[in-house]
C-alpha cells in the first residue's frame, strides 16, 4: 500500500515538474501560421529597411526563411562583432587540445615582446603614472579580456577605436592605453581587448586565426569564409570583419545549440559551450539588448519571453540568437548601407525575435 502511495506521489511530482515544459515545446513544434508570416514579412521589412535576412530554425528544421532588399542565400555579409563569439569557440577548441593556458594567465606572459617597462627611462613625462600603468598592465589576464573587463579607458565606436584600427600595431596601441579601472572589476565593451585576446590566441595555437579556424571549425562545419580582414600587422581582426553567408551563420548557431556538436561530430566540448555562455559578468541592462542578464566569454545573454537566449551580436544588425529550451536558432543580417541605423538595428531585431518566441502565435 505504501509503495503504491509513493509511486502516485512520484508520478504527480513528475507531472508538476515536466508537463509545463512538454506543453511549451509542443506548442512550438507547430508550423508558423501563414497569417502571422505574411504580417511578419511586411512589418520587419518596413521597420528595418537595411534588413538582408531573417532565418529561424527549430528542432533542426527551417520554419522561417526570409531575404529582403535584394539579398539571397548567396549574399555574403560582414558579420561585424559576431566574429567575437566565433573567436570564443576557437579558444574552446584550443582548450580541448590542451594548449590554452589557464584563463587567469597574464596576457603579457603570452606576449612578452610587449612587456617593456618604462621604469628605466629617466626623463619621460609623468614617469610615475606610466610605471604604475605598467604594473597594472602586468595583472591583465586572458579571462579579463574574454569578459570585457580589461579596465582600459575606452569608448567603443569612437575616435579612439578608429585610431586603433589605423595604428601601425593595434595590439601595442591597446596595451599602451591608460587604465580607467583595475582589470577584472568593471564591464566595458571593448573591441580592442578582443583583438588583443586574438593576438594572444594566435600565439598560443602557433598560426593565424583564420587558418586555425579553417582546420578546426569551418571545415568540419562545411563553412566557407570568403574573407576575414587583418590589421596592419597581418593579424586577423578578432573582434570583427569576418564575412559569411546567413546559412553558414546558422550552421554555427546549430553547433552551439547542440552543445558543440554538429553532424555527429564534436567540434568543441560541451563543457566549453556551457562555460562560455554562462554569466561571468552581471549585466542586467544594455541599451540595445532588452532583457539582458549577463555576459559570458564574448556571448551576450538575454531573456526572450522568459526563455534564456545566448546571442552573438554585430554592429548594424548582425546576430545569431540561440534559445536552447525552444531548440531554436535565429539568424539575422543587415546591409551596412546608408539605410542602416547602426547599433539601434540590433534592438529592432530583438523586437522581432520576441515576436517569434511568443507561444500564442503557434496556437492557431
C-alpha positions in Angstrom: 0.0 0.0 0.0 2.8 2.4 1.0 4.6 1.5 -2.3 1.5 2.5 -4.3 1.2 5.8 -2.5 4.8 6.5 -3.0 4.5 5.8 -6.8 1.5 8.1 -7.0 3.4 10.8 -5.3 6.4 10.5 -7.6 4.1 10.5 -10.6 2.3 13.7 -9.5 5.7 15.3 -8.9 6.9 14.4 -12.4 3.7 15.8 -14.0 4.1 19.0 -12.0 7.7 19.5 -12.9 7.7 18.4 -16.6 4.3 18.9 -18.1 4.5 22.7 -18.5 7.8 22.3 -20.4 6.4 19.5 -22.6 3.4 21.6 -23.3 5.6 24.6 -24.1 7.7 22.6 -26.5 4.7 21.0 -28.1 3.3 24.5 -28.8 6.4 25.5 -30.6 6.6 22.3 -32.7 3.7 23.6 -34.9 4.4 25.4 -38.2 4.0 29.2 -38.3 0.6 30.3 -39.4 0.5 32.0 -42.8 -1.4 34.9 -41.4 1.5 35.5 -39.0 4.3 35.1 -41.5 2.6 37.5 -44.0 2.3 40.2 -41.4 5.8 39.5 -40.0 7.3 39.8 -43.5 5.7 43.2 -44.0 6.4 44.6 -40.6 10.1 43.6 -40.4 10.7 44.9 -44.0 9.1 48.3 -43.1 10.8 48.5 -39.7 14.3 47.6 -40.9 15.0 48.9 -44.4 18.6 47.6 -44.2 17.5 44.0 -43.5 19.1 41.3 -45.5 18.0 38.1 -43.9 16.0 36.7 -41.1 16.1 32.9 -40.6 14.5 30.7 -37.9 15.4 27.1 -37.3 13.7 24.9 -34.7 14.3 21.2 -34.0 16.9 21.4 -36.8 14.2 22.4 -39.3 13.8 25.7 -41.0 10.5 27.2 -40.0 11.1 30.7 -41.4 13.5 32.0 -44.1 13.2 35.5 -45.5 15.6 37.5 -47.6 15.0 41.2 -48.1 16.1 44.2 -50.2 17.9 42.2 -52.8 19.6 39.7 -50.6 19.5 35.9 -51.3 21.0 32.7 -49.9 24.2 33.6 -51.7 24.7 37.1 -50.3 27.7 37.5 -48.1 27.5 39.8 -45.1 30.1 41.5 -42.9 29.1 39.9 -39.5 31.0 42.5 -37.5 31.2 41.6 -33.8 29.5 38.2 -34.3 33.2 37.4 -35.0 33.9 37.7 -31.3 31.7 34.7 -30.4 33.4 32.7 -33.1 36.8 33.6 -31.5 35.3 32.4 -28.2 34.7 29.0 -29.7 38.3 29.0 -31.1 39.5 29.5 -27.6 37.4 26.5 -26.5 38.9 24.3 -29.3 42.4 25.3 -28.1 41.4 24.3 -24.6 40.2 21.0 -25.8 43.6 20.5 -27.4 45.2 21.3 -24.0 47.1 24.2 -25.4 45.1 27.1 -24.0 46.7 28.2 -20.7 44.7 28.8 -17.6 42.5 31.8 -18.2 44.0 33.6 -15.2 47.3 33.7 -17.1 48.5 37.3 -17.6 48.4 38.1 -21.3 51.9 39.6 -21.2 53.2 36.1 -20.3 52.0 35.0 -23.7 53.0 38.2 -25.5 56.3 39.1 -23.6 57.5 41.1 -26.6 55.1 43.8 -25.4 56.2 43.8 -21.8 58.6 46.7 -22.0 58.8 48.5 -18.7 59.3 52.3 -18.7 60.9 52.3 -15.3 64.4 52.5 -16.9 63.6 55.8 -18.6 64.6 58.8 -16.6 63.4 61.9 -18.4 60.0 60.9 -19.9 57.0 62.9 -18.7 54.7 61.5 -15.9 57.2 58.6 -15.3 55.3 57.7 -12.0 52.0 57.3 -13.8 53.5 55.3 -16.6 55.3 53.0 -14.3 52.1 52.5 -12.3 50.3 51.7 -15.6 52.9 49.1 -16.5 52.4 47.5 -13.1 48.6 47.2 -13.6 49.1 46.0 -17.2 51.0 43.0 -15.9 48.0 41.8 -14.0 45.7 41.8 -17.1 44.6 38.2 -17.8 43.0 36.2 -20.6 39.8 36.0 -18.6 39.7 39.8 -18.2 39.8 40.1 -22.0 37.3 37.4 -22.6 34.8 39.1 -20.3 35.3 42.7 -21.4 36.8 43.6 -18.0 40.2 44.8 -19.2 39.9 48.1 -17.4 41.2 50.3 -20.3 40.0 53.8 -20.8 38.0 53.1 -24.0 34.8 54.2 -25.7 33.5 51.8 -28.4 32.8 53.2 -31.9 34.7 56.4 -31.1 37.8 58.2 -32.3 39.9 56.0 -30.1 38.7 52.8 -31.8 39.3 54.4 -35.2 42.8 55.3 -34.1 43.5 51.7 -33.0 42.4 50.4 -36.4 44.7 52.9 -38.2 47.7 52.3 -35.9 50.9 50.5 -37.1 50.4 47.9 -34.3 46.9 47.8 -32.8 48.0 45.3 -30.1 50.6 47.7 -28.8 48.1 50.6 -29.2 45.7 48.8 -26.8 48.3 47.8 -24.3 49.6 51.4 -24.2 46.1 52.8 -23.3 45.7 54.2 -19.8 43.6 52.2 -17.3 40.3 53.6 -16.1 39.6 50.7 -13.8 41.6 47.7 -12.4 41.3 44.7 -14.7 38.6 42.3 -13.7 36.4 44.8 -11.9 34.1 46.6 -14.4 32.5 45.6 -17.7 33.2 47.9 -20.6 32.6 46.7 -24.2 35.9 47.0 -26.0 36.8 45.5 -29.4 40.4 46.4 -28.8 40.5 43.9 -25.9 39.2 41.2 -28.2 41.9 42.0 -30.8 44.5 41.7 -28.0 43.0 38.3 -27.0 43.0 37.2 -30.6 46.7 38.0 -30.9 47.5 36.0 -27.8 45.3 33.1 -29.0 47.2 33.1 -32.4 50.5 33.0 -30.5 49.1 30.0 -28.4 48.0 28.0 -31.5 51.1 28.9 -33.5 49.2 30.0 -36.6 46.9 32.8 -37.7 43.3 32.7 -36.5 41.8 32.1 -40.0 44.0 29.1 -40.6 43.3 27.6 -37.1 39.5 28.2 -37.6 39.6 26.7 -41.1 41.1 23.5 -39.9 39.2 23.1 -36.6 35.9 24.8 -37.0 34.9 25.9 -40.5 36.0 22.8 -42.4 34.1 20.4 -40.1 31.0 22.6 -40.3 31.4 22.9 -44.1 31.5 26.7 -43.8 33.2 28.8 -46.4 34.8 32.0 -45.1 35.5 34.2 -48.2 37.1 37.0 -46.2 38.4 37.8 -42.7 40.3 41.1 -42.7 43.6 41.7 -41.0 45.3 44.6 -39.2 48.4 46.3 -40.3 50.5 43.5 -38.7 48.6 40.9 -40.8 46.7 39.6 -37.8 43.1 38.6 -38.3 40.9 41.1 -36.6 39.5 39.0 -33.7 36.7 41.4 -32.9 35.2 42.0 -36.3 35.5 41.9 -40.1 34.6 38.3 -40.9 32.3 37.8 -43.8 29.7 34.9 -44.0 26.5 33.8 -45.7 23.5 33.6 -43.3 23.2 29.8 -43.8 26.8 29.4 -42.5 25.9 31.6 -39.5 23.0 29.2 -38.9 25.4 26.2 -39.0 27.5 27.8 -36.3 24.4 28.6 -34.2 23.1 25.0 -34.6 26.5 23.7 -33.4 26.2 25.9 -30.3 22.6 24.8 -29.7 23.8 21.1 -29.9 26.4 21.7 -27.2 29.4 21.9 -29.6 28.3 19.0 -31.9 27.0 19.0 -35.5 26.5 16.1 -37.9 27.6 13.6 -35.3 31.0 15.3 -34.7 32.0 17.1 -31.5 33.6 20.4 -32.8 34.2 21.9 -29.4 33.5 20.4 -26.0 30.1 20.8 -24.4 32.0 21.9 -21.3 33.3 24.9 -23.1 29.8 25.8 -24.5 28.4 25.7 -21.0 31.2 27.7 -19.5 31.5 30.3 -22.3 27.7 31.1 -22.3 27.4 31.2 -18.5 27.1 34.5 -16.7 30.6 35.7 -15.9 29.6 39.4 -15.7 26.5 40.6 -14.1 24.7 42.8 -16.7 21.0 43.5 -16.2 20.6 46.2 -18.8 22.2 47.2 -22.1 20.7 49.8 -24.4 20.2 47.5 -27.5 19.7 44.2 -25.6 16.3 44.1 -23.9 16.1 41.6 -21.1 19.9 41.4 -20.7 21.0 39.1 -18.0 24.8 38.8 -18.1 27.8 38.4 -20.4 29.9 35.3 -20.9 33.0 34.8 -23.0 32.1 37.1 -25.9 28.5 35.9 -25.6 25.6 38.2 -24.7 22.8 36.7 -22.6 19.1 37.8 -22.5 15.6 36.5 -21.8 13.1 36.4 -24.6 9.5 35.8 -23.3 11.0 34.0 -20.3 13.4 31.8 -22.3 17.2 32.1 -21.8 19.0 33.1 -25.0 22.7 33.4 -25.9 23.4 36.0 -28.6 26.3 36.7 -30.9 25.8 40.3 -31.9 27.4 42.6 -34.5 27.1 46.3 -35.4 24.3 47.3 -37.7 22.1 44.3 -37.0 24.1 41.1 -37.4 23.2 38.4 -35.0 22.9 34.7 -34.1 20.4 34.0 -31.3 20.4 30.6 -29.6 17.4 29.6 -27.4 18.1 26.2 -26.0 14.8 25.3 -24.3 13.0 26.0 -27.6 15.6 24.2 -29.6 15.7 27.3 -31.7 18.3 29.4 -33.6 17.6 32.7 -35.2 20.0 34.4 -37.6 19.6 38.0 -38.9 21.8 40.1 -41.1 21.6 43.7 -42.3 23.3 45.6 -45.1 25.7 48.2 -43.9 24.4 50.8 -46.3 23.0 54.4 -45.9 19.7 53.0 -44.7 21.3 51.2 -41.7 20.9 53.0 -38.4 23.8 51.4 -36.6 23.5 49.8 -33.3 19.8 50.6 -33.0 19.1 47.9 -35.7 20.1 45.3 -33.0 17.3 46.5 -30.7 14.8 46.4 -33.6 15.8 42.8 -34.4 15.2 41.7 -30.8 11.7 43.0 -31.0 11.1 40.6 -33.9 12.9 37.8 -32.1 10.5 38.3 -29.2 7.5 38.1 -31.6 8.9 34.8 -33.0 9.2 33.3 -29.5 5.7 34.0 -28.3 3.7 30.8 -27.7 0.4 32.2 -28.7 1.3 32.6 -32.4 1.7 28.8 -32.7 -1.7 28.0 -31.2 -3.8 28.8 -34.3 
